[in-house]
Amino acid sequence: MNISQAVIDFADLAIKLGAYEVADRIYLQNLILALIGEDDLAENLQPSGNDDSLTLSDFLCAVAKANGQFDEITANEDIFQAKLMNFLTPTPAHVNRRFKEKYAQSPKAATDYFFDLSKKNDYIKTRAIAKNEHFYSASPYGELEITINLSKPEKDPKQIAAEKNAVQSSYPKCLLCIENEGYAGRLNHPARTNHRIVQLDLAGETWGFQYSPYAYFNEHSIILAEKHSPMKISQVTFAHLLAIVDSLPTYFAGSNADLPIVGGSILSHDHYQAGRHDFPMAKAELKGQFVIPTFPTVGAGIVNWPMSVIRLTADNRQDLVAASTFILEKWQQYTDETVEIVARTADGIPHHTITPIARRRGADFEIDLVLRDNNTSEQHPDGIFHPHSDVQHIKRENIGLIEVMGLAILPGRLKTELEEVKRYILGEADTVAAYHQPWAEALKQGYQNEAIDTYMQAALGHVFLTVLEHAGVFKDTLDGNAAFARFIAELGAV
């Protein structure tokens, strides 16, 4: 590829995406030249029509690297590439105006615009995401989704060494703060020059809407609070989630729980997740229905799911918010020691919360309330309703919102480890990692010469199902159904 042609094509793409105007062309080409360390542009060249932003940026980055514009450390290359992609990205004000213009056509037109821009400017790391392994596994509750997460790059040794001496900073306070928009990045904080946030009005409050760089599902987005404040599940949470799906009816919206062990990976900044994806839990049917007399307009039922889930449906958002808040407050105070469910320990620390998920069903609103408990015990020091030790060789991280809905996010280490387990099952290896040994031995004993990949996928699906059952407060007990019924009775349900 010719350097001059690449510069001209990249500038032309920036104009097409609305980041610059036609009158800015020469100015923009000179900015690109300066950034990549070049000072000459061939005459009489016209745009070739090449609008592959990733190929063009890769080429221009290679030119810049050869010209010494950044060193070998991966983080510095990422910082440079974000600066280059920023040329393709309109200003925050422009993006917000364009989003509103598209929204006037339809909410889908608005999200399609923003999603497409976030892919073209490489904020969404589409090539890295494509490395993830994904498959489905049958279960008594429908098909579960399994992903082995290979998208997030590991830090190279040079970067780790450089980070040791990097200047420490508390700005931005975390990866979700709005101050990340346009932030250049540093060795110990990712580049966000090409990052944009759309403002959303949620129940009279302004929140930020962005896409996730390393998406786990289609149009994986994050809605974040303007202020850096901790996660909290409350009446306001339910109102916000229902406002999101009212504004973006093709998206679901959910929140991680707000307590350690059962919460997500970032509890320090209040945020929700949303997207255009039909999760396995959303497809699950009710296994029983009931009526809460206090809320006669709200349909209620227990979802046929390995965790403990109450589903509420109504055509009125306010009624759903009120019913959800009622259930949350009942659950926060509920104790049933016969199944190790304790609302508060002697020191007064609360242990009960909810993982909520909202969606539209035609004219109706629907919200799933997943009951969570973060107590620990001598037998289960990591959490009574957390993946137990027998499955932690596969999954030991918190069971957050995405897993709750039936999509397992398994660590990248399994890519190579599972190959070793396959070889062990097939008799091509004598040992596996010690923490996989009991599982691998059991799989070897049960193997019937079927396709090994299919066999392993089913085995992983079974492990994930077990993980979900461990996290279900009324599931991993002999008295599960009766115990759940006792809690439903506490709601005054009939």
C-alpha positions as CSV (number, residue, x, y, z in Angstrom):
1,M,0.0,0.0,0.0
2,N,1.3,3.5,-0.9
3,I,1.7,5.8,2.1
4,S,0.3,8.8,0.3
5,Q,-2.7,6.9,-0.9
6,A,-3.3,5.5,2.6
7,V,-3.3,9.0,4.1
8,I,-5.7,10.3,1.4
9,D,-8.0,7.4,1.9
10,F,-8.0,7.6,5.7
11,A,-8.8,11.4,5.5
12,D,-11.6,10.7,3.0
13,L,-13.1,8.1,5.4
14,A,-12.9,10.6,8.3
15,I,-14.9,13.0,6.1
16,K,-17.5,10.3,5.2
17,L,-17.9,9.5,8.9
18,G,-18.7,13.1,9.7
19,A,-15.5,13.8,11.8
20,Y,-14.4,16.5,9.3
21,E,-15.8,18.3,6.3
22,V,-14.7,18.4,2.7
23,A,-13.1,21.8,3.2
24,D,-10.9,20.3,6.0
25,R,-9.3,17.7,3.6
26,I,-5.8,19.3,3.2
27,Y,-5.6,20.3,6.8
28,L,-6.6,16.8,7.9
29,Q,-4.1,15.1,5.6
30,N,-1.3,17.2,7.1
31,L,-2.4,16.2,10.6
32,I,-2.2,12.6,9.7
33,L,1.2,13.0,8.0
34,A,2.6,14.7,11.2
35,L,1.2,12.0,13.4
36,I,2.8,9.1,11.5
37,G,6.1,10.9,11.1
38,E,5.9,11.7,7.4
39,D,6.4,15.1,5.7
40,D,5.6,14.5,2.1
41,L,2.5,13.7,0.1
42,A,2.3,12.7,-3.5
43,E,0.5,15.0,-5.9
44,N,-2.6,14.4,-8.0
45,L,-3.8,11.4,-6.0
46,Q,-7.5,10.9,-5.5
47,P,-9.4,8.8,-2.9
48,S,-9.4,5.2,-4.1
49,G,-12.6,4.3,-2.3
50,N,-10.8,2.1,0.3
51,D,-12.9,2.5,3.4
52,D,-11.5,-0.4,5.4
53,S,-10.6,1.5,8.5
54,L,-8.8,-1.3,10.2
55,T,-6.6,-2.1,7.3
56,L,-5.7,1.5,6.7
57,S,-5.0,2.2,10.4
58,D,-2.8,-0.9,10.6
59,F,-0.8,0.3,7.6
60,L,-0.4,3.8,9.0
61,C,0.6,2.5,12.4
62,A,3.3,0.4,10.8
63,V,4.6,3.4,9.0
64,A,4.6,5.4,12.3
65,K,6.4,2.6,14.1
66,A,9.0,2.4,11.5
67,N,9.4,6.2,11.8
68,G,9.9,5.9,15.6
69,Q,6.7,7.5,16.6
70,F,6.2,5.0,19.4
71,D,8.3,2.2,20.9
72,E,7.8,-1.6,21.2
73,I,5.6,-1.5,24.3
74,T,2.0,-2.6,23.4
75,A,0.3,0.0,25.5
76,N,2.1,2.8,23.6
77,E,1.1,1.3,20.3
78,D,-2.5,1.2,21.5
79,I,-2.3,4.8,22.6
80,F,-1.0,5.8,19.2
81,Q,-3.6,3.8,17.3
82,A,-6.4,5.4,19.4
83,K,-5.0,8.8,18.4
84,L,-5.1,7.8,14.8
85,M,-8.6,6.5,15.0
86,N,-9.7,9.7,16.7
87,F,-9.4,11.3,13.2
88,L,-12.3,9.1,12.2
89,T,-14.4,9.9,15.2
90,P,-16.7,13.0,15.4
91,T,-16.6,15.1,18.5
92,P,-18.8,14.1,21.4
93,A,-21.2,17.0,20.6
94,H,-21.5,15.9,17.0
95,V,-22.1,12.2,18.0
96,N,-24.8,13.2,20.4
97,R,-26.5,15.4,17.8
98,R,-26.3,12.7,15.2
99,F,-27.7,10.1,17.7
100,K,-30.7,12.3,18.4
101,E,-31.3,12.9,14.7
102,K,-31.3,9.1,14.1
103,Y,-33.4,8.5,17.2
104,A,-36.1,10.7,15.7
105,Q,-36.3,8.1,12.9
106,S,-36.2,5.2,15.3
107,P,-34.3,4.0,18.4
108,K,-32.8,1.2,16.3
109,A,-31.5,3.7,13.7
110,A,-29.8,5.6,16.5
111,T,-28.1,2.5,18.0
112,D,-27.2,1.2,14.6
113,Y,-25.4,4.5,13.9
114,F,-23.5,4.6,17.2
115,F,-22.6,0.9,17.0
116,D,-21.3,1.1,13.5
117,L,-19.1,4.1,14.3
118,S,-17.7,2.3,17.4
119,K,-16.7,-0.6,15.2
120,K,-15.2,1.5,12.4
121,N,-13.1,3.6,14.7
122,D,-11.9,0.4,16.5
123,Y,-13.2,1.3,19.9
124,I,-15.0,-2.0,19.7
125,K,-12.2,-4.5,19.2
126,T,-13.9,-6.6,16.6
127,R,-10.8,-8.5,15.6
128,A,-9.9,-9.4,19.2
129,I,-13.5,-10.4,19.9
130,A,-13.5,-12.7,16.9
131,K,-10.9,-14.8,18.7
132,N,-13.3,-15.9,21.4
133,E,-14.6,-19.4,21.2
134,H,-18.4,-19.7,21.5
135,F,-20.8,-22.6,21.4
136,Y,-24.1,-23.8,22.9
137,S,-24.8,-26.7,25.3
138,A,-28.1,-28.4,25.9
139,S,-29.5,-28.4,29.4
140,P,-32.8,-29.2,31.1
141,Y,-33.4,-25.4,31.0
142,G,-32.7,-24.9,27.3
143,E,-29.5,-24.2,25.5
144,L,-26.7,-22.5,27.6
145,E,-24.1,-20.4,25.9
146,I,-20.4,-20.9,26.6
147,T,-17.6,-18.5,25.7
148,I,-13.8,-18.9,26.2
149,N,-12.6,-15.4,26.5
150,L,-9.5,-15.0,24.3
151,S,-10.1,-11.3,23.3
152,K,-8.3,-9.3,25.9
153,P,-4.6,-9.3,25.1
154,E,-2.1,-10.3,27.8
155,K,0.4,-7.7,28.9
156,D,3.9,-8.2,27.4
157,P,6.9,-8.3,29.8
158,K,8.2,-4.9,28.6
159,Q,4.9,-3.3,29.5
160,I,4.8,-4.9,33.0
161,A,8.3,-3.7,33.7
162,A,7.5,-0.2,32.5
163,E,4.3,0.0,34.6
164,K,6.4,-0.5,37.7
165,N,7.9,2.9,37.2
166,A,4.9,4.6,35.7
167,V,3.4,7.7,37.3
168,Q,0.4,6.7,39.4
169,S,-2.8,8.7,38.9
170,S,-6.3,8.7,40.2
171,Y,-7.7,10.3,37.0
172,P,-9.9,9.0,35.7
173,K,-11.0,7.3,38.9
174,C,-12.0,4.1,37.1
175,L,-12.6,2.6,33.7
176,L,-16.2,3.6,33.7
177,C,-15.9,7.3,34.6
178,I,-17.1,9.8,31.9
179,E,-13.7,11.4,32.2
180,N,-12.4,8.5,30.0
181,E,-14.0,10.1,27.0
182,G,-11.1,11.3,24.9
183,Y,-8.4,10.4,27.5
184,A,-5.1,9.6,25.8
185,G,-4.3,6.7,28.1
186,R,-1.0,5.7,29.8
187,L,0.9,2.5,30.5
188,N,-1.5,1.6,33.3
189,H,-4.7,3.0,31.9
190,P,-6.2,2.1,28.4
191,A,-6.3,4.6,25.6
192,R,-9.7,6.3,25.1
193,T,-9.0,9.0,22.6
194,N,-11.5,7.5,20.2
195,H,-14.1,6.9,22.9
196,R,-17.5,8.5,22.8
197,I,-20.4,8.6,25.2
198,V,-24.0,9.4,24.3
199,Q,-26.1,11.1,26.9
200,L,-29.3,9.3,27.9
201,D,-32.1,10.6,30.1
202,L,-33.1,8.0,32.7
203,A,-36.0,9.0,34.9
204,G,-34.9,12.6,34.9
205,E,-31.1,11.9,35.4
206,T,-28.4,12.1,32.7
207,W,-26.5,8.9,32.2
208,G,-23.8,7.9,29.7
209,F,-24.3,5.3,27.0
210,Q,-21.3,3.6,25.4
211,Y,-20.4,0.2,23.9
212,S,-18.0,-2.2,25.5
213,P,-14.6,-2.5,23.8
214,Y,-14.4,-6.2,24.4
215,A,-18.0,-7.2,23.9
216,Y,-19.4,-10.5,25.2
217,F,-22.6,-10.4,23.2
218,N,-24.2,-8.5,20.3
219,E,-24.2,-4.7,20.8
220,H,-22.9,-5.1,24.4
221,S,-23.3,-1.7,25.9
222,I,-22.8,0.0,29.2
223,I,-25.0,2.7,30.7
224,L,-23.0,4.6,33.4
225,A,-23.7,7.1,36.1
226,E,-22.2,10.6,35.6
227,K,-20.7,10.6,39.1
228,H,-18.3,8.0,40.4
229,S,-20.6,6.4,43.0
230,P,-20.8,2.8,44.1
231,M,-23.3,0.2,42.8
232,K,-26.6,0.1,44.7
233,I,-29.7,-2.0,43.9
234,S,-32.8,0.0,44.9
235,Q,-36.1,1.3,43.6
236,V,-34.1,3.7,41.5
237,T,-32.3,0.8,39.8
238,F,-35.6,-0.7,38.6
239,A,-36.8,2.7,37.4
240,H,-33.6,3.2,35.4
241,L,-33.6,-0.3,33.8
242,L,-37.2,0.1,32.7
243,A,-36.5,3.6,31.4
244,I,-33.6,2.1,29.3
245,V,-35.7,-0.5,27.6
246,D,-38.5,2.0,27.1
247,S,-36.0,4.3,25.3
248,L,-34.2,1.4,23.5
249,P,-36.9,-1.2,23.1
250,T,-34.7,-3.6,21.0
251,Y,-32.3,-3.9,23.9
252,F,-32.5,-5.7,27.3
253,A,-31.0,-3.9,30.3
254,G,-29.6,-5.4,33.5
255,S,-27.6,-4.7,36.5
256,N,-25.0,-6.6,38.4
257,A,-25.7,-7.2,42.1
258,D,-24.2,-4.6,44.5
259,L,-22.5,-6.9,47.0
260,P,-19.1,-8.7,46.9
261,I,-18.9,-12.3,45.7
262,V,-22.3,-12.1,43.9
263,G,-21.6,-8.7,42.2
264,G,-19.7,-7.8,39.1
265,S,-16.1,-6.9,38.6
266,I,-16.6,-3.1,39.1
267,L,-18.7,-2.3,42.2
268,S,-17.2,1.2,42.6
269,H,-19.1,2.9,39.8
270,D,-22.9,2.5,39.3
271,H,-23.6,1.2,35.9
272,Y,-25.9,-1.1,33.9
273,Q,-25.3,-3.4,30.9
274,A,-27.6,-3.6,27.8
275,G,-27.6,-4.9,24.3
276,R,-29.4,-6.6,21.5
277,H,-29.1,-10.3,22.5
278,D,-31.7,-12.9,23.4
279,F,-30.1,-14.7,26.4
280,P,-31.0,-18.2,27.4
281,M,-32.8,-17.0,30.6
282,A,-35.0,-14.7,28.5
283,K,-36.2,-17.7,26.5
284,A,-37.0,-19.8,29.7
285,E,-40.6,-20.4,30.5
286,L,-42.4,-20.0,33.8
287,K,-42.7,-23.2,35.9
288,G,-45.3,-21.7,38.1
289,Q,-47.4,-18.5,38.5
290,F,-48.7,-16.6,41.5
291,V,-50.4,-13.4,42.4
292,I,-49.2,-10.7,44.8
293,P,-52.4,-9.2,46.1
294,T,-50.7,-5.8,46.7
295,F,-50.0,-5.6,43.0
296,P,-53.0,-7.1,41.1
297,T,-51.9,-5.5,37.8
298,V,-48.5,-7.3,37.8
299,G,-48.2,-10.8,36.5
300,A,-45.7,-12.9,38.6
301,G,-44.1,-16.3,38.2
302,I,-41.1,-18.5,39.0
303,V,-38.8,-19.0,36.0
304,N,-37.7,-22.5,35.1
305,W,-34.0,-21.7,35.6
306,P,-31.1,-23.2,37.6
307,M,-31.0,-20.0,39.7
308,S,-33.8,-18.6,41.8
309,V,-35.7,-16.1,39.5
310,I,-39.0,-14.3,39.9
311,R,-40.4,-12.8,36.7
312,L,-42.8,-9.8,36.8
313,T,-44.8,-8.5,33.8
314,A,-47.0,-5.4,33.4
315,D,-47.8,-2.8,30.9
316,N,-47.2,0.0,33.5
317,R,-43.6,0.7,34.4
318,Q,-44.5,2.3,37.7
319,D,-46.3,-0.8,38.8
320,L,-43.3,-3.0,38.0
321,V,-41.0,-0.7,39.9
322,A,-43.2,-0.8,42.9
323,A,-43.6,-4.6,42.8
324,S,-39.8,-5.1,42.3
325,T,-39.0,-2.8,45.2
326,F,-41.4,-4.7,47.4
327,I,-39.7,-8.1,46.6
328,L,-36.2,-6.6,47.0
329,E,-37.1,-5.2,50.5
330,K,-38.7,-8.5,51.5
331,W,-35.6,-10.5,50.3
332,Q,-33.2,-8.1,52.1
333,Q,-34.8,-9.1,55.4
334,Y,-35.5,-12.8,54.7
335,T,-33.8,-15.6,56.6
336,D,-34.3,-19.3,56.3
337,E,-31.5,-21.0,58.2
338,T,-32.7,-24.5,57.2
339,V,-31.2,-23.8,53.8
340,E,-28.3,-21.5,55.0
341,I,-30.1,-18.3,53.9
342,V,-29.3,-15.5,56.3
343,A,-30.2,-11.9,55.6
344,R,-27.8,-10.3,58.1
345,T,-25.1,-11.7,60.2
346,A,-24.5,-10.8,63.8
347,D,-22.3,-7.8,62.9
348,G,-25.2,-6.3,61.0
349,I,-23.7,-6.7,57.5
350,P,-26.4,-7.3,54.8
351,H,-26.0,-10.4,52.6
352,H,-29.1,-10.3,50.3
353,T,-29.5,-8.4,47.1
354,I,-30.9,-8.9,43.6
355,T,-29.6,-9.1,40.0
356,P,-32.4,-7.5,37.9
357,I,-32.9,-7.8,34.1
358,A,-35.5,-5.8,32.2
359,R,-36.8,-6.2,28.6
360,R,-39.8,-5.3,26.4
361,R,-42.4,-7.9,25.4
362,G,-44.5,-6.0,22.8
363,A,-46.5,-3.5,24.8
364,D,-45.5,-5.0,28.1
365,F,-42.5,-4.6,30.3
366,E,-40.8,-7.6,31.9
367,I,-38.3,-7.7,34.7
368,D,-36.5,-10.8,36.1
369,L,-35.4,-10.6,39.7
370,V,-32.6,-13.1,40.5
371,L,-32.2,-13.6,44.2
372,R,-28.6,-13.4,45.4
373,D,-26.9,-14.3,48.8
374,N,-23.2,-13.7,49.5
375,N,-22.8,-15.5,52.8
376,T,-19.8,-17.7,53.3
377,S,-19.4,-20.8,55.5
378,E,-16.6,-23.1,56.7
379,Q,-17.5,-25.5,54.0
380,H,-17.7,-22.8,51.3
381,P,-15.3,-20.0,52.3
382,D,-15.6,-18.4,48.8
383,G,-19.4,-18.2,49.1
384,I,-22.2,-20.6,49.9
385,F,-23.9,-19.5,46.6
386,H,-20.7,-19.1,44.6
387,P,-19.0,-21.7,42.4
388,H,-17.9,-24.4,44.8
389,S,-14.4,-25.9,44.9
390,D,-15.3,-28.8,42.7
391,V,-15.9,-26.5,39.7
392,Q,-13.4,-23.8,40.4
393,H,-10.8,-25.5,38.1
394,I,-13.1,-24.2,35.3
395,K,-14.8,-21.2,36.8
396,R,-14.0,-19.4,40.1
397,E,-14.8,-15.8,39.3
398,N,-18.0,-14.1,40.4
399,I,-21.2,-15.1,38.7
400,G,-22.3,-11.7,37.4
401,L,-25.1,-10.5,35.3
402,I,-24.0,-12.1,32.0
403,E,-23.5,-15.6,33.5
404,V,-26.8,-15.3,35.5
405,M,-28.6,-14.9,32.1
406,G,-27.0,-18.1,30.8
407,L,-23.8,-17.0,29.0
408,A,-20.6,-18.4,30.6
409,I,-17.5,-16.4,30.3
410,L,-14.6,-18.8,30.9
411,P,-11.0,-17.8,31.2
412,G,-8.6,-17.9,28.3
413,R,-6.3,-20.3,30.1
414,L,-8.8,-23.1,29.2
415,K,-7.9,-22.9,25.5
416,T,-4.7,-24.8,26.1
417,E,-5.7,-26.6,29.2
418,L,-8.7,-28.2,27.6
419,E,-6.5,-29.5,24.7
420,E,-4.5,-31.3,27.4
421,V,-7.6,-32.8,28.9
422,K,-8.7,-34.0,25.4
423,R,-5.3,-35.7,24.9
424,Y,-5.6,-37.3,28.3
425,I,-9.1,-38.7,27.5
426,L,-7.9,-40.0,24.1
427,G,-4.9,-41.7,25.8
428,E,-2.4,-39.4,24.1
429,A,-1.1,-37.9,27.4
430,D,-0.5,-39.4,30.9
431,T,-1.2,-36.3,33.0
432,V,-3.1,-33.0,33.1
433,A,-2.9,-30.0,35.4
434,A,-3.5,-31.2,38.9
435,Y,-6.6,-29.2,39.4
436,H,-8.2,-30.7,36.3
437,Q,-7.2,-34.3,37.2
438,P,-10.3,-35.6,39.0
439,W,-12.6,-34.1,36.3
440,A,-10.4,-35.4,33.5
441,E,-10.4,-38.9,35.0
442,A,-14.2,-38.9,35.3
443,L,-14.5,-37.7,31.6
444,K,-12.1,-40.4,30.5
445,Q,-14.1,-43.1,32.2
446,G,-17.3,-41.9,30.6
447,Y,-15.9,-41.4,27.1
448,Q,-17.6,-43.5,24.4
449,N,-15.5,-42.7,21.4
450,E,-17.8,-39.9,20.2
451,A,-16.4,-36.7,18.6
452,I,-14.0,-35.4,21.2
453,D,-14.9,-31.7,20.7
454,T,-18.6,-32.4,21.0
455,Y,-17.9,-34.4,24.2
456,M,-15.9,-31.6,25.7
457,Q,-18.4,-29.0,24.9
458,A,-21.1,-31.0,26.6
459,A,-18.8,-31.5,29.6
460,L,-18.2,-27.7,29.9
461,G,-21.9,-27.1,29.6
462,H,-22.5,-29.5,32.5
463,V,-20.0,-27.7,34.6
464,F,-21.6,-24.3,33.8
465,L,-25.0,-25.7,34.7
466,T,-23.5,-26.8,38.1
467,V,-22.0,-23.4,38.6
468,L,-25.5,-21.8,38.1
469,E,-27.1,-24.3,40.5
470,H,-24.5,-23.4,43.1
471,A,-25.4,-19.7,42.7
472,G,-29.1,-20.4,43.0
473,V,-30.2,-19.7,46.6
474,F,-33.1,-22.1,46.4
475,K,-31.5,-24.6,44.0
476,D,-28.5,-26.2,45.6
477,T,-30.5,-27.7,48.5
478,L,-32.6,-30.8,49.0
479,D,-35.4,-28.6,50.2
480,G,-35.1,-26.1,47.3
481,N,-38.6,-26.0,45.9
482,A,-40.2,-25.9,49.4
483,A,-37.8,-23.2,50.6
484,F,-38.6,-21.1,47.5
485,A,-42.3,-21.5,48.1
486,R,-41.8,-20.3,51.7
487,F,-40.3,-17.1,50.4
488,I,-43.0,-16.6,47.9
489,A,-45.5,-17.0,50.7
490,E,-43.7,-14.2,52.5
491,L,-44.8,-11.9,49.7
492,G,-48.4,-12.6,50.5
493,A,-48.7,-14.5,47.2
494,V,-51.4,-16.9,46.3
